[in-house]
Amino acid sequence: MKPIWICGVASVAMMMSLAALAQPAWGGSMKCKMRYSLAGWSAGYSTVSGSGTITCDNGQSARVSLRARGGGLTAGKSKIINGSGTFSEVGDISELFGSYASADVHAGVVESSAAQVVTKGTVSLAFSGTGKGIDLGVTFGEFVIEKQSAKKKGK
């Protein structure tokens, strides 16, 4: 079983590298990165949610809410607290918000790790993280990035 997981994680790492290096056809002008944390559970069905911050090399940034839902061969509970990712180049930060198709590989006993590549049209995000949990599996589904609205004072 260990060689199968090594091949699976190696495949995801290769996809992440290719996605991070991919250039969009229209020649996007900025690079963006995301730092995040996620927590969730899975038992055939997987659900996670969390938050993060997207920063771009042109000075744009946004606090974001994250959520993912999917199914596959998966079981466990985990919390990713040290996550980071890189988007393909875009023309504006607004292109990064929305629903992405996802494929996720995760494994861990006490120390947990996850690697994922998500795509939305010509925009892709390759990300990984480490944390705590007991989990093992592969899932396919939807990953959503939403801009957090500014909270009004006194509310």
PyMOL commands that set and color helices and strands:
alter all, ss='L'
color gray80, all
select helices_A, chain A and resi 2-21+93-96
alter helices_A, ss='H'
color red, helices_A
select strands_A, chain A and resi 32-56+61-87+98-120+123-147
alter strands_A, ss='S'
color yellow, strands_A
deselect
rebuild
show_as cartoon
